[in-house]
């Protein structure tokens, strides 16, 4: 029997040379008391990279897998030095 506890979702924007914006989604969790990180999905940011569009796209991804976005807690950072300890 495996014990799996969801810890966090992580996202990072990727811009290809074709100027196609994508958002890479990772999930971080505990499995049998061992911390794991796994690729979860790739979201094409069809309209733009605004916060509203990111929320819209990640909610669509979660709903496709039966996850309920209203049961999540969100934190957004912009890679500022205050979040990296510089």
ChimeraX commands (.cxc) that place a marker at each C-alpha (Angstrom):
marker #1 position 0.00,0.00,0.00 radius 0.5
marker #1 position 1.34,3.42,-0.96 radius 0.5
marker #1 position 0.79,6.56,1.06 radius 0.5
marker #1 position 0.55,9.58,-1.26 radius 0.5
marker #1 position 0.07,13.13,0.03 radius 0.5
marker #1 position -0.15,16.08,-2.34 radius 0.5
marker #1 position 2.20,18.86,-1.29 radius 0.5
marker #1 position 2.34,21.51,-4.02 radius 0.5
marker #1 position 1.85,22.47,-7.64 radius 0.5
marker #1 position 4.69,24.25,-9.43 radius 0.5
marker #1 position 4.48,26.08,-12.74 radius 0.5
marker #1 position 7.04,27.70,-14.99 radius 0.5
marker #1 position 6.62,29.54,-18.26 radius 0.5
marker #1 position 8.47,28.33,-21.32 radius 0.5
marker #1 position 8.77,30.46,-24.46 radius 0.5
marker #1 position 9.89,28.71,-27.62 radius 0.5
marker #1 position 11.62,30.45,-30.50 radius 0.5
marker #1 position 8.29,30.42,-32.32 radius 0.5
marker #1 position 7.04,32.83,-29.61 radius 0.5
marker #1 position 4.58,30.15,-28.48 radius 0.5
marker #1 position 4.02,30.56,-24.74 radius 0.5
marker #1 position 3.56,27.42,-22.67 radius 0.5
marker #1 position 3.23,26.75,-18.97 radius 0.5
marker #1 position 4.91,23.64,-17.59 radius 0.5
marker #1 position 3.11,22.15,-14.59 radius 0.5
marker #1 position 4.81,19.95,-12.00 radius 0.5
marker #1 position 3.35,18.29,-8.94 radius 0.5
marker #1 position 5.34,17.83,-5.74 radius 0.5
marker #1 position 4.19,15.18,-3.29 radius 0.5
marker #1 position 5.18,12.69,-0.61 radius 0.5
marker #1 position 5.13,8.99,-1.46 radius 0.5
marker #1 position 5.97,6.62,1.38 radius 0.5
marker #1 position 7.61,9.52,3.23 radius 0.5
marker #1 position 9.85,10.34,0.27 radius 0.5
marker #1 position 9.57,13.75,-1.46 radius 0.5
marker #1 position 8.94,13.45,-5.22 radius 0.5
marker #1 position 8.53,15.90,-8.10 radius 0.5
marker #1 position 6.87,14.82,-11.34 radius 0.5
marker #1 position 5.84,16.40,-14.63 radius 0.5
marker #1 position 2.06,16.89,-14.66 radius 0.5
marker #1 position 1.26,18.67,-17.90 radius 0.5
marker #1 position 2.01,21.32,-20.48 radius 0.5
marker #1 position -0.46,24.16,-21.00 radius 0.5
marker #1 position -0.50,26.13,-24.23 radius 0.5
marker #1 position -1.18,29.77,-23.35 radius 0.5
marker #1 position -3.37,30.33,-26.42 radius 0.5
marker #1 position -4.43,33.89,-25.66 radius 0.5
marker #1 position -1.69,35.43,-23.53 radius 0.5
marker #1 position 0.39,34.93,-20.38 radius 0.5
marker #1 position -1.78,37.06,-18.13 radius 0.5
marker #1 position -2.62,35.83,-14.64 radius 0.5
marker #1 position -6.28,35.44,-15.62 radius 0.5
marker #1 position -5.37,33.19,-18.55 radius 0.5
marker #1 position -2.96,31.12,-16.46 radius 0.5
marker #1 position -5.68,30.50,-13.86 radius 0.5
marker #1 position -8.19,29.65,-16.59 radius 0.5
marker #1 position -5.84,27.15,-18.25 radius 0.5
marker #1 position -4.65,25.41,-15.06 radius 0.5
marker #1 position -8.27,25.07,-13.89 radius 0.5
marker #1 position -9.17,23.44,-17.23 radius 0.5
marker #1 position -6.25,21.00,-16.85 radius 0.5
marker #1 position -7.29,20.07,-13.30 radius 0.5
marker #1 position -10.98,19.69,-14.21 radius 0.5
marker #1 position -10.01,17.26,-17.00 radius 0.5
marker #1 position -8.45,15.07,-14.29 radius 0.5
marker #1 position -11.34,15.45,-11.86 radius 0.5
marker #1 position -9.55,17.88,-9.53 radius 0.5
marker #1 position -11.52,20.73,-7.95 radius 0.5
marker #1 position -9.76,24.12,-8.30 radius 0.5
marker #1 position -11.78,25.60,-5.40 radius 0.5
marker #1 position -10.05,23.08,-3.09 radius 0.5
marker #1 position -6.63,24.60,-3.82 radius 0.5
marker #1 position -4.56,27.39,-2.33 radius 0.5
marker #1 position -2.60,29.67,-4.69 radius 0.5
marker #1 position 0.66,31.57,-4.34 radius 0.5
marker #1 position 2.17,33.43,-7.28 radius 0.5
marker #1 position 5.68,34.79,-7.49 radius 0.5
marker #1 position 7.56,36.41,-10.33 radius 0.5
marker #1 position 11.02,35.04,-9.52 radius 0.5
marker #1 position 11.90,38.24,-7.69 radius 0.5
marker #1 position 15.08,38.22,-5.63 radius 0.5
marker #1 position 13.02,38.40,-2.42 radius 0.5
marker #1 position 11.76,34.89,-3.14 radius 0.5
marker #1 position 15.21,33.53,-3.99 radius 0.5
marker #1 position 17.04,34.82,-0.92 radius 0.5
marker #1 position 19.36,37.20,-2.80 radius 0.5
marker link #1:1,2 radius 0.2
marker link #1:2,3 radius 0.2
marker link #1:3,4 radius 0.2
marker link #1:4,5 radius 0.2
marker link #1:5,6 radius 0.2
marker link #1:6,7 radius 0.2
marker link #1:7,8 radius 0.2
marker link #1:8,9 radius 0.2
marker link #1:9,10 radius 0.2
marker link #1:10,11 radius 0.2
marker link #1:11,12 radius 0.2
marker link #1:12,13 radius 0.2
marker link #1:13,14 radius 0.2
marker link #1:14,15 radius 0.2
marker link #1:15,16 radius 0.2
marker link #1:16,17 radius 0.2
marker link #1:17,18 radius 0.2
marker link #1:18,19 radius 0.2
marker link #1:19,20 radius 0.2
marker link #1:20,21 radius 0.2
marker link #1:21,22 radius 0.2
marker link #1:22,23 radius 0.2
marker link #1:23,24 radius 0.2
marker link #1:24,25 radius 0.2
marker link #1:25,26 radius 0.2
marker link #1:26,27 radius 0.2
marker link #1:27,28 radius 0.2
marker link #1:28,29 radius 0.2
marker link #1:29,30 radius 0.2
marker link #1:30,31 radius 0.2
marker link #1:31,32 radius 0.2
marker link #1:32,33 radius 0.2
marker link #1:33,34 radius 0.2
marker link #1:34,35 radius 0.2
marker link #1:35,36 radius 0.2
marker link #1:36,37 radius 0.2
marker link #1:37,38 radius 0.2
marker link #1:38,39 radius 0.2
marker link #1:39,40 radius 0.2
marker link #1:40,41 radius 0.2
marker link #1:41,42 radius 0.2
marker link #1:42,43 radius 0.2
marker link #1:43,44 radius 0.2
marker link #1:44,45 radius 0.2
marker link #1:45,46 radius 0.2
marker link #1:46,47 radius 0.2
marker link #1:47,48 radius 0.2
marker link #1:48,49 radius 0.2
marker link #1:49,50 radius 0.2
marker link #1:50,51 radius 0.2
marker link #1:51,52 radius 0.2
marker link #1:52,53 radius 0.2
marker link #1:53,54 radius 0.2
marker link #1:54,55 radius 0.2
marker link #1:55,56 radius 0.2
marker link #1:56,57 radius 0.2
marker link #1:57,58 radius 0.2
marker link #1:58,59 radius 0.2
marker link #1:59,60 radius 0.2
marker link #1:60,61 radius 0.2
marker link #1:61,62 radius 0.2
marker link #1:62,63 radius 0.2
marker link #1:63,64 radius 0.2
marker link #1:64,65 radius 0.2
marker link #1:65,66 radius 0.2
marker link #1:66,67 radius 0.2
marker link #1:67,68 radius 0.2
marker link #1:68,69 radius 0.2
marker link #1:69,70 radius 0.2
marker link #1:70,71 radius 0.2
marker link #1:71,72 radius 0.2
marker link #1:72,73 radius 0.2
marker link #1:73,74 radius 0.2
marker link #1:74,75 radius 0.2
marker link #1:75,76 radius 0.2
marker link #1:76,77 radius 0.2
marker link #1:77,78 radius 0.2
marker link #1:78,79 radius 0.2
marker link #1:79,80 radius 0.2
marker link #1:80,81 radius 0.2
marker link #1:81,82 radius 0.2
marker link #1:82,83 radius 0.2
marker link #1:83,84 radius 0.2
marker link #1:84,85 radius 0.2
marker link #1:85,86 radius 0.2
view
